[in-house]
Amino acid sequence: MHRIEVLNRVTRRAQRGAALVISLIFLLVITIVAVAGTRSTTMQERMAGNTRDRNLAFQAAESGLREGEDFIESLASLGNFDGTNGLYGLTDTAPDYTDSATWSTAGNHVTADEDYGSYEAPRYFIKYYTIVPGAQDGALNLSGYGDNKGSGDVTIFRITSRGTGGGADSAEVTVRTFYGRIF
């Protein structure tokens, strides 16, 4: 019996340090899992914020298009399309919408009346594009989109609009559309 007691004491002494080492290893594994989870959550929050920012920029650009269309509907003549103030005539070269100077130089664009929650108000420019002669009885399917003012020549405009997201270094979205009107 004496021999069994001695073996039990030796075994207990050898196990004292093992429990501490195993506990530290488990603590290390749990810490690694927690840090990885935090990084994943942070990345997902950034992605969601960027998606929201891009959506805000898109909505701002769309509102700039609508404001441009409203401007076209309010026109009595095409005399303002002289290559200044964001209005470009048939023979004028419209600015490059990918060039930042287009959107930072005041004479190249029109600034929308409202910012719609974005970092800056949407900006747009309109190019008097072409005339489609003799559009008779609803040709070009203008009824329901803009006012169908009857038959006649359809004046086509290209509107380019740029919107930004919610911050200075946020998303920028540029959209273009063609808009026709019978004068």
C-alpha positions as CSV (number, residue, x, y, z in Angstrom):
1,M,0.0,0.0,0.0
2,H,2.8,2.3,0.7
3,R,3.9,2.1,-2.8
4,I,0.5,3.1,-4.2
5,E,0.5,6.3,-2.1
6,V,3.8,7.3,-3.4
7,L,2.7,6.8,-7.0
8,N,-0.5,8.9,-6.4
9,R,1.5,11.7,-4.9
10,V,3.9,11.7,-7.9
11,T,1.0,11.7,-10.4
12,R,-0.7,14.6,-8.6
13,R,2.5,16.7,-8.7
14,A,2.9,16.0,-12.4
15,Q,-0.7,17.1,-13.2
16,R,-0.6,20.4,-11.3
17,G,1.3,22.2,-14.1
18,A,-0.6,20.5,-16.9
19,A,-4.0,22.0,-15.9
20,L,-2.5,25.5,-16.0
21,V,-1.0,25.0,-19.5
22,I,-4.2,23.5,-20.9
23,S,-6.3,26.4,-19.5
24,L,-3.9,28.9,-21.1
25,I,-4.2,27.2,-24.4
26,F,-8.0,27.3,-24.3
27,L,-7.9,30.9,-23.3
28,L,-5.6,31.7,-26.3
29,V,-7.9,29.8,-28.7
30,I,-11.0,31.7,-27.4
31,T,-9.2,35.0,-27.7
32,I,-8.2,34.2,-31.4
33,V,-11.9,33.3,-32.2
34,A,-13.2,36.5,-30.5
35,V,-10.7,38.7,-32.4
36,A,-11.6,37.1,-35.7
37,G,-15.3,37.6,-35.0
38,T,-14.7,41.3,-34.2
39,R,-12.8,41.8,-37.4
40,S,-15.5,40.1,-39.4
41,T,-18.2,42.3,-37.8
42,T,-16.2,45.5,-38.4
43,M,-15.7,44.5,-42.0
44,Q,-19.5,43.9,-42.4
45,E,-20.3,47.2,-40.9
46,R,-18.0,49.0,-43.3
47,M,-19.5,47.2,-46.3
48,A,-23.0,48.1,-45.1
49,G,-21.9,51.7,-44.7
50,N,-20.3,51.8,-48.1
51,T,-23.5,50.3,-49.7
52,R,-25.6,53.0,-48.0
53,D,-23.2,55.7,-49.1
54,R,-23.3,54.5,-52.7
55,N,-27.1,54.3,-52.6
56,L,-27.2,57.9,-51.3
57,A,-24.9,59.0,-54.2
58,F,-27.1,57.2,-56.7
59,Q,-30.3,58.8,-55.4
60,A,-28.7,62.2,-55.4
61,A,-27.5,61.7,-59.1
62,E,-31.1,60.6,-60.0
63,S,-32.5,63.7,-58.4
64,G,-30.1,65.8,-60.5
65,L,-31.5,64.1,-63.6
66,R,-35.1,64.9,-62.6
67,E,-34.2,68.5,-62.0
68,G,-32.6,68.7,-65.4
69,E,-35.7,67.2,-67.0
70,D,-37.9,69.7,-65.1
71,F,-35.6,72.5,-66.5
72,I,-36.1,71.2,-70.0
73,E,-39.9,71.1,-69.5
74,S,-39.8,74.7,-68.4
75,L,-37.9,76.0,-71.5
76,A,-39.6,78.4,-73.9
77,S,-36.6,78.5,-76.3
78,L,-33.2,77.0,-76.8
79,G,-31.3,80.3,-76.6
80,N,-29.6,79.5,-73.3
81,F,-27.7,76.5,-74.8
82,D,-24.6,78.4,-75.6
83,G,-21.9,76.3,-74.0
84,T,-22.0,78.1,-70.6
85,N,-23.6,77.5,-67.3
86,G,-23.9,73.7,-67.9
87,L,-26.0,74.2,-71.0
88,Y,-24.4,73.0,-74.3
89,G,-25.8,73.5,-77.8
90,L,-25.7,71.3,-80.9
91,T,-22.2,72.5,-82.0
92,D,-20.7,72.8,-78.4
93,T,-18.6,70.0,-77.1
94,A,-19.9,68.8,-73.7
95,P,-17.3,68.4,-71.0
96,D,-15.8,65.0,-70.1
97,Y,-18.0,63.7,-67.2
98,T,-15.0,61.6,-65.9
99,D,-12.9,64.7,-65.4
100,S,-13.1,66.2,-61.9
101,A,-12.7,69.7,-63.3
102,T,-16.1,69.3,-65.0
103,W,-17.7,69.1,-61.6
104,S,-15.5,71.6,-59.7
105,T,-15.7,74.4,-62.3
106,A,-18.9,76.4,-61.8
107,G,-19.5,77.2,-65.5
108,N,-19.4,73.6,-66.6
109,H,-22.4,72.4,-64.7
110,V,-25.6,73.4,-62.9
111,T,-25.8,72.8,-59.2
112,A,-29.1,71.3,-58.0
113,D,-31.3,73.3,-55.6
114,E,-31.2,70.7,-52.8
115,D,-28.5,68.3,-51.5
116,Y,-31.0,65.5,-50.5
117,G,-28.8,64.5,-47.6
118,S,-25.6,64.0,-49.6
119,Y,-22.3,65.7,-48.9
120,E,-22.9,68.2,-51.7
121,A,-25.8,69.0,-53.9
122,P,-26.0,67.0,-57.2
123,R,-24.6,68.6,-60.3
124,Y,-25.7,68.2,-63.9
125,F,-25.1,69.5,-67.4
126,I,-27.4,69.3,-70.4
127,K,-26.3,68.8,-74.0
128,Y,-28.8,69.8,-76.7
129,Y,-28.2,66.6,-78.7
130,T,-30.2,66.4,-81.8
131,I,-33.7,66.9,-83.4
132,V,-35.7,64.0,-84.7
133,P,-37.8,65.5,-87.4
134,G,-41.5,64.8,-87.9
135,A,-42.3,62.6,-85.0
136,Q,-46.0,62.0,-85.9
137,D,-48.7,60.6,-83.6
138,G,-46.6,59.5,-80.6
139,A,-43.5,58.4,-82.4
140,L,-40.6,57.8,-80.0
141,N,-43.3,56.8,-77.5
142,L,-43.2,60.1,-75.6
143,S,-46.7,59.8,-74.1
144,G,-46.5,59.0,-70.4
145,Y,-43.0,60.2,-70.0
146,G,-42.8,64.0,-70.2
147,D,-45.7,65.8,-71.8
148,N,-46.7,64.6,-75.3
149,K,-47.5,68.0,-76.8
150,G,-48.7,66.5,-80.1
151,S,-46.9,65.8,-83.3
152,G,-43.8,67.6,-84.6
153,D,-40.1,67.6,-84.3
154,V,-38.7,66.1,-81.1
155,T,-35.7,67.9,-79.6
156,I,-33.4,65.4,-77.8
157,F,-31.3,66.4,-74.8
158,R,-28.6,64.3,-73.0
159,I,-28.5,65.0,-69.3
160,T,-25.5,63.9,-67.3
161,S,-25.7,64.1,-63.5
162,R,-23.3,63.4,-60.6
163,G,-24.2,62.7,-57.0
164,T,-22.0,62.1,-54.0
165,G,-22.6,60.1,-50.8
166,G,-22.6,61.4,-47.3
167,G,-19.0,62.3,-46.7
168,A,-16.0,64.2,-48.3
169,D,-14.3,60.9,-49.4
170,S,-17.5,59.1,-50.2
171,A,-18.9,57.4,-53.3
172,E,-19.6,59.3,-56.5
173,V,-22.2,58.1,-59.0
174,T,-22.6,59.5,-62.5
175,V,-25.8,58.8,-64.5
176,R,-26.9,59.8,-68.0
177,T,-30.2,59.9,-69.7
178,F,-31.7,61.1,-73.0
179,Y,-34.8,63.3,-72.7
180,G,-37.0,64.3,-75.6
181,R,-39.5,67.2,-75.9
182,I,-41.7,68.5,-78.6
183,F,-41.6,72.3,-78.6
